[in-house]
Amino acid sequence: VSVDGRILTAGHVAPEVGNVRTVCFKDGTSYSAVCIDTSDLYDLSLLQLRVGKSKKKKKKVIIVPPIIIAKKAAATRTKVVCVGQNRVRAKQRLEATCGKVTSQSKHPLNEQLDSGGLIHNCPIYNGSSGSPLLHGETGELIGIHTCFDLNKFEAQAMTLESIRSFLNC
């Protein structure tokens, strides 16, 4: 979500400040990242990439193009893409699955710890938590995938409004 290496993910992926996780990029590179913030209302965490030093003791510079966060929530039936690296094929590259927004909470800023306020039908797998949910036409971030409710048989994500509230943007 920023050029300085802040990464937004599901809160249960890194539930406590100080948790360290590995972040993989589409080119196959990976870096460690530390959790710098979590939400009390939403299943969201913010990580900061840790950039190591090279053998020459110079700070390694990586450029992370920030994702564009949508200005308004996607309507029901909007085409969406969920991009992530699931546990089923963890050694492989990132995967993109397509679907649509099937519904959204009428109160998108309500607490979303146990279930997400945005429902979508992108095929997802164990380990897809924290994947960005992107608008199918603009590529803008409209949600963060968090879980699959087996009782309702629906994929859930944090709403755009909850993301904007958490990031103060």
Helices and strands as residue ranges (DSSP letters): E 6-10, E 20-24, E 30-38, E 44-49, E 79-84, E 95-104, E 118-120, E 132-135, E 141-149, E 154-158, H 160-167
